[in-house]
Amino acid sequence: MKKLLVVCGAGHATSTIAVAKIKEWLQKEHLTEEVQVYQSKIADELNKIDDYDAVISTTIVPDSIKDKVINGLGLLTGLGVEQIYSEIRERMDI
């Protein structure tokens, strides 16, 4: 099973919204059995980023991990959502 991490500044508000939208998309695409979604705050996950197949963030991330993280702000604004889902598919090879 693939592991997808969704992070925000505190691990509560914006990541909760993003997780709900991602889970809805996974269900629509019949991928719920292939992807486990995790939620946390960025500070708790900095040293564990490589444990996940993909990481989505709704907050600013350090430059040292930027290339490993998908910007998830579009999940909150509604802009570029399909691009985010496309990046998830590509990074997770699903």
CNS distance restraints for C-alpha pairs under 8 A (distance, minus, plus):
assign (resid   1 and name CA) (resid  33 and name CA) 7.50 0.50 0.50
assign (resid   1 and name CA) (resid  34 and name CA) 5.10 0.50 0.50
assign (resid   1 and name CA) (resid  35 and name CA) 5.65 0.50 0.50
assign (resid   1 and name CA) (resid  36 and name CA) 6.70 0.50 0.50
assign (resid   2 and name CA) (resid  34 and name CA) 6.03 0.50 0.50
assign (resid   2 and name CA) (resid  35 and name CA) 4.71 0.50 0.50
assign (resid   2 and name CA) (resid  36 and name CA) 6.11 0.50 0.50
assign (resid   2 and name CA) (resid  52 and name CA) 7.67 0.50 0.50
assign (resid   2 and name CA) (resid  53 and name CA) 6.15 0.50 0.50
assign (resid   2 and name CA) (resid  92 and name CA) 6.81 0.50 0.50
assign (resid   3 and name CA) (resid  35 and name CA) 5.84 0.50 0.50
assign (resid   3 and name CA) (resid  36 and name CA) 5.05 0.50 0.50
assign (resid   3 and name CA) (resid  37 and name CA) 6.17 0.50 0.50
assign (resid   3 and name CA) (resid  38 and name CA) 7.36 0.50 0.50
assign (resid   3 and name CA) (resid  51 and name CA) 7.95 0.50 0.50
assign (resid   3 and name CA) (resid  52 and name CA) 5.07 0.50 0.50
assign (resid   3 and name CA) (resid  53 and name CA) 5.31 0.50 0.50
assign (resid   3 and name CA) (resid  54 and name CA) 6.85 0.50 0.50
assign (resid   4 and name CA) (resid  35 and name CA) 6.79 0.50 0.50
assign (resid   4 and name CA) (resid  36 and name CA) 6.12 0.50 0.50
assign (resid   4 and name CA) (resid  37 and name CA) 4.86 0.50 0.50
assign (resid   4 and name CA) (resid  38 and name CA) 6.06 0.50 0.50
assign (resid   4 and name CA) (resid  52 and name CA) 5.87 0.50 0.50
assign (resid   4 and name CA) (resid  53 and name CA) 5.97 0.50 0.50
assign (resid   4 and name CA) (resid  54 and name CA) 5.04 0.50 0.50
assign (resid   4 and name CA) (resid  55 and name CA) 5.81 0.50 0.50
assign (resid   4 and name CA) (resid  56 and name CA) 7.68 0.50 0.50
assign (resid   5 and name CA) (resid  37 and name CA) 5.92 0.50 0.50
assign (resid   5 and name CA) (resid  38 and name CA) 4.69 0.50 0.50
assign (resid   5 and name CA) (resid  39 and name CA) 5.74 0.50 0.50
assign (resid   5 and name CA) (resid  40 and name CA) 7.45 0.50 0.50
assign (resid   5 and name CA) (resid  52 and name CA) 6.46 0.50 0.50
assign (resid   5 and name CA) (resid  54 and name CA) 6.39 0.50 0.50
assign (resid   5 and name CA) (resid  55 and name CA) 4.69 0.50 0.50
assign (resid   5 and name CA) (resid  56 and name CA) 6.20 0.50 0.50
assign (resid   6 and name CA) (resid  15 and name CA) 5.97 0.50 0.50
assign (resid   6 and name CA) (resid  18 and name CA) 7.31 0.50 0.50
assign (resid   6 and name CA) (resid  19 and name CA) 6.65 0.50 0.50
assign (resid   6 and name CA) (resid  37 and name CA) 7.35 0.50 0.50
assign (resid   6 and name CA) (resid  38 and name CA) 6.12 0.50 0.50
assign (resid   6 and name CA) (resid  39 and name CA) 4.87 0.50 0.50
assign (resid   6 and name CA) (resid  40 and name CA) 6.50 0.50 0.50
assign (resid   6 and name CA) (resid  55 and name CA) 5.83 0.50 0.50
assign (resid   6 and name CA) (resid  56 and name CA) 4.76 0.50 0.50
assign (resid   6 and name CA) (resid  57 and name CA) 5.79 0.50 0.50
assign (resid   6 and name CA) (resid  58 and name CA) 7.95 0.50 0.50
assign (resid   7 and name CA) (resid  11 and name CA) 5.96 0.50 0.50
assign (resid   7 and name CA) (resid  15 and name CA) 5.57 0.50 0.50
assign (resid   7 and name CA) (resid  39 and name CA) 5.83 0.50 0.50
assign (resid   7 and name CA) (resid  40 and name CA) 5.01 0.50 0.50
assign (resid   7 and name CA) (resid  41 and name CA) 5.01 0.50 0.50
assign (resid   7 and name CA) (resid  42 and name CA) 5.39 0.50 0.50
assign (resid   7 and name CA) (resid  55 and name CA) 7.51 0.50 0.50
assign (resid   7 and name CA) (resid  56 and name CA) 6.26 0.50 0.50
assign (resid   7 and name CA) (resid  57 and name CA) 4.80 0.50 0.50
assign (resid   7 and name CA) (resid  58 and name CA) 6.47 0.50 0.50
assign (resid   7 and name CA) (resid  59 and name CA) 7.47 0.50 0.50
assign (resid   8 and name CA) (resid  12 and name CA) 7.28 0.50 0.50
assign (resid   8 and name CA) (resid  13 and name CA) 7.76 0.50 0.50
assign (resid   8 and name CA) (resid  14 and name CA) 6.24 0.50 0.50
assign (resid   8 and name CA) (resid  15 and name CA) 5.30 0.50 0.50
assign (resid   8 and name CA) (resid  40 and name CA) 6.94 0.50 0.50
assign (resid   8 and name CA) (resid  41 and name CA) 5.12 0.50 0.50
assign (resid   8 and name CA) (resid  42 and name CA) 5.84 0.50 0.50
assign (resid   8 and name CA) (resid  57 and name CA) 5.70 0.50 0.50
assign (resid   8 and name CA) (resid  58 and name CA) 5.09 0.50 0.50
assign (resid   8 and name CA) (resid  59 and name CA) 5.12 0.50 0.50
assign (resid   9 and name CA) (resid  41 and name CA) 5.36 0.50 0.50
assign (resid   9 and name CA) (resid  42 and name CA) 5.90 0.50 0.50
assign (resid   9 and name CA) (resid  43 and name CA) 7.58 0.50 0.50
assign (resid   9 and name CA) (resid  58 and name CA) 7.75 0.50 0.50
assign (resid   9 and name CA) (resid  59 and name CA) 5.86 0.50 0.50
assign (resid  10 and name CA) (resid  40 and name CA) 7.53 0.50 0.50
assign (resid  10 and name CA) (resid  41 and name CA) 4.90 0.50 0.50
assign (resid  10 and name CA) (resid  42 and name CA) 7.46 0.50 0.50
assign (resid  11 and name CA) (resid  15 and name CA) 6.08 0.50 0.50
assign (resid  11 and name CA) (resid  16 and name CA) 7.72 0.50 0.50
assign (resid  11 and name CA) (resid  39 and name CA) 6.59 0.50 0.50
assign (resid  11 and name CA) (resid  40 and name CA) 4.43 0.50 0.50
assign (resid  11 and name CA) (resid  41 and name CA) 3.84 0.50 0.50
assign (resid  11 and name CA) (resid  42 and name CA) 7.33 0.50 0.50
assign (resid  12 and name CA) (resid  16 and name CA) 5.78 0.50 0.50
assign (resid  12 and name CA) (resid  40 and name CA) 7.52 0.50 0.50
assign (resid  12 and name CA) (resid  41 and name CA) 7.62 0.50 0.50
assign (resid  13 and name CA) (resid  17 and name CA) 6.70 0.50 0.50
assign (resid  14 and name CA) (resid  18 and name CA) 6.26 0.50 0.50
assign (resid  14 and name CA) (resid  58 and name CA) 6.54 0.50 0.50
assign (resid  14 and name CA) (resid  76 and name CA) 7.41 0.50 0.50
assign (resid  15 and name CA) (resid  19 and name CA) 5.92 0.50 0.50
assign (resid  15 and name CA) (resid  39 and name CA) 6.72 0.50 0.50
assign (resid  15 and name CA) (resid  40 and name CA) 7.62 0.50 0.50
assign (resid  15 and name CA) (resid  57 and name CA) 7.61 0.50 0.50
assign (resid  15 and name CA) (resid  58 and name CA) 6.62 0.50 0.50
assign (resid  16 and name CA) (resid  20 and name CA) 6.23 0.50 0.50
assign (resid  16 and name CA) (resid  39 and name CA) 7.56 0.50 0.50
assign (resid  17 and name CA) (resid  21 and name CA) 6.44 0.50 0.50
assign (resid  17 and name CA) (resid  75 and name CA) 7.85 0.50 0.50
assign (resid  17 and name CA) (resid  76 and name CA) 7.13 0.50 0.50
assign (resid  18 and name CA) (resid  22 and name CA) 6.12 0.50 0.50
assign (resid  18 and name CA) (resid  58 and name CA) 7.92 0.50 0.50
assign (resid  18 and name CA) (resid  72 and name CA) 7.37 0.50 0.50
assign (resid  18 and name CA) (resid  75 and name CA) 5.74 0.50 0.50
assign (resid  18 and name CA) (resid  76 and name CA) 6.78 0.50 0.50
assign (resid  19 and name CA) (resid  23 and name CA) 5.99 0.50 0.50
assign (resid  19 and name CA) (resid  37 and name CA) 7.37 0.50 0.50
assign (resid  19 and name CA) (resid  39 and name CA) 7.35 0.50 0.50
assign (resid  20 and name CA) (resid  24 and name CA) 6.18 0.50 0.50
assign (resid  21 and name CA) (resid  25 and name CA) 6.21 0.50 0.50
assign (resid  21 and name CA) (resid  75 and name CA) 7.07 0.50 0.50
assign (resid  22 and name CA) (resid  26 and name CA) 6.05 0.50 0.50
assign (resid  23 and name CA) (resid  27 and name CA) 6.11 0.50 0.50
assign (resid  23 and name CA) (resid  32 and name CA) 7.46 0.50 0.50
assign (resid  23 and name CA) (resid  37 and name CA) 7.72 0.50 0.50
assign (resid  24 and name CA) (resid  28 and name CA) 6.21 0.50 0.50
assign (resid  25 and name CA) (resid  29 and name CA) 6.11 0.50 0.50
assign (resid  26 and name CA) (resid  30 and name CA) 5.98 0.50 0.50
assign (resid  26 and name CA) (resid  31 and name CA) 4.89 0.50 0.50
assign (resid  26 and name CA) (resid  32 and name CA) 5.40 0.50 0.50
assign (resid  26 and name CA) (resid  35 and name CA) 7.90 0.50 0.50
assign (resid  27 and name CA) (resid  31 and name CA) 5.99 0.50 0.50
assign (resid  27 and name CA) (resid  32 and name CA) 5.52 0.50 0.50
assign (resid  31 and name CA) (resid  35 and name CA) 6.39 0.50 0.50
assign (resid  32 and name CA) (resid  36 and name CA) 7.38 0.50 0.50
assign (resid  40 and name CA) (resid  44 and name CA) 7.01 0.50 0.50
assign (resid  40 and name CA) (resid  45 and name CA) 7.26 0.50 0.50
assign (resid  41 and name CA) (resid  45 and name CA) 6.85 0.50 0.50
assign (resid  42 and name CA) (resid  46 and name CA) 6.24 0.50 0.50
assign (resid  42 and name CA) (resid  57 and name CA) 7.86 0.50 0.50
assign (resid  42 and name CA) (resid  61 and name CA) 7.36 0.50 0.50
assign (resid  45 and name CA) (resid  49 and name CA) 6.00 0.50 0.50
assign (resid  46 and name CA) (resid  65 and name CA) 7.84 0.50 0.50
assign (resid  48 and name CA) (resid  52 and name CA) 7.74 0.50 0.50
assign (resid  49 and name CA) (resid  55 and name CA) 7.30 0.50 0.50
assign (resid  49 and name CA) (resid  65 and name CA) 7.85 0.50 0.50
assign (resid  49 and name CA) (resid  68 and name CA) 7.78 0.50 0.50
assign (resid  53 and name CA) (resid  91 and name CA) 6.86 0.50 0.50
assign (resid  53 and name CA) (resid  92 and name CA) 5.60 0.50 0.50
assign (resid  54 and name CA) (resid  68 and name CA) 7.33 0.50 0.50
assign (resid  54 and name CA) (resid  69 and name CA) 7.00 0.50 0.50
assign (resid  54 and name CA) (resid  70 and name CA) 7.62 0.50 0.50
assign (resid  54 and name CA) (resid  88 and name CA) 6.76 0.50 0.50
assign (resid  54 and name CA) (resid  91 and name CA) 6.05 0.50 0.50
assign (resid  54 and name CA) (resid  92 and name CA) 6.19 0.50 0.50
assign (resid  55 and name CA) (resid  68 and name CA) 6.91 0.50 0.50
assign (resid  55 and name CA) (resid  69 and name CA) 5.01 0.50 0.50
assign (resid  55 and name CA) (resid  70 and name CA) 6.05 0.50 0.50
assign (resid  56 and name CA) (resid  69 and name CA) 5.62 0.50 0.50
assign (resid  56 and name CA) (resid  70 and name CA) 4.67 0.50 0.50
assign (resid  56 and name CA) (resid  71 and name CA) 5.90 0.50 0.50
assign (resid  56 and name CA) (resid  72 and name CA) 5.44 0.50 0.50
assign (resid  57 and name CA) (resid  61 and name CA) 7.51 0.50 0.50
assign (resid  57 and name CA) (resid  69 and name CA) 6.62 0.50 0.50
assign (resid  57 and name CA) (resid  70 and name CA) 6.31 0.50 0.50
assign (resid  57 and name CA) (resid  71 and name CA) 5.41 0.50 0.50
assign (resid  57 and name CA) (resid  72 and name CA) 5.16 0.50 0.50
assign (resid  57 and name CA) (resid  73 and name CA) 7.39 0.50 0.50
assign (resid  58 and name CA) (resid  71 and name CA) 6.39 0.50 0.50
assign (resid  58 and name CA) (resid  72 and name CA) 4.93 0.50 0.50
assign (resid  58 and name CA) (resid  73 and name CA) 4.98 0.50 0.50
assign (resid  59 and name CA) (resid  73 and name CA) 7.66 0.50 0.50
assign (resid  61 and name CA) (resid  65 and name CA) 6.91 0.50 0.50
assign (resid  61 and name CA) (resid  66 and name CA) 6.24 0.50 0.50
assign (resid  62 and name CA) (resid  66 and name CA) 6.32 0.50 0.50
assign (resid  63 and name CA) (resid  67 and name CA) 7.93 0.50 0.50
assign (resid  65 and name CA) (resid  69 and name CA) 6.64 0.50 0.50
assign (resid  70 and name CA) (resid  84 and name CA) 7.22 0.50 0.50
assign (resid  70 and name CA) (resid  87 and name CA) 7.29 0.50 0.50
assign (resid  70 and name CA) (resid  88 and name CA) 7.82 0.50 0.50
assign (resid  71 and name CA) (resid  84 and name CA) 7.61 0.50 0.50
assign (resid  72 and name CA) (resid  76 and name CA) 7.53 0.50 0.50
assign (resid  72 and name CA) (resid  84 and name CA) 6.82 0.50 0.50
assign (resid  73 and name CA) (resid  77 and name CA) 6.45 0.50 0.50
assign (resid  74 and name CA) (resid  78 and name CA) 5.19 0.50 0.50
assign (resid  74 and name CA) (resid  79 and name CA) 4.77 0.50 0.50
assign (resid  74 and name CA) (resid  80 and name CA) 5.41 0.50 0.50
assign (resid  74 and name CA) (resid  81 and name CA) 5.41 0.50 0.50
assign (resid  74 and name CA) (resid  84 and name CA) 7.41 0.50 0.50
assign (resid  75 and name CA) (resid  79 and name CA) 7.24 0.50 0.50
assign (resid  75 and name CA) (resid  80 and name CA) 7.80 0.50 0.50
assign (resid  75 and name CA) (resid  81 and name CA) 5.70 0.50 0.50
assign (resid  75 and name CA) (resid  84 and name CA) 7.87 0.50 0.50
assign (resid  80 and name CA) (resid  84 and name CA) 6.49 0.50 0.50
assign (resid  81 and name CA) (resid  85 and name CA) 6.39 0.50 0.50
assign (resid  82 and name CA) (resid  86 and name CA) 6.08 0.50 0.50
assign (resid  83 and name CA) (resid  87 and name CA) 6.18 0.50 0.50
assign (resid  84 and name CA) (resid  88 and name CA) 6.26 0.50 0.50
assign (resid  85 and name CA) (resid  89 and name CA) 6.26 0.50 0.50
assign (resid  86 and name CA) (resid  90 and name CA) 6.22 0.50 0.50
assign (resid  87 and name CA) (resid  91 and name CA) 6.00 0.50 0.50
assign (resid  88 and name CA) (resid  92 and name CA) 5.89 0.50 0.50
assign (resid  89 and name CA) (resid  93 and name CA) 5.54 0.50 0.50
assign (resid  89 and name CA) (resid  94 and name CA) 5.03 0.50 0.50
assign (resid  90 and name CA) (resid  94 and name CA) 6.90 0.50 0.50
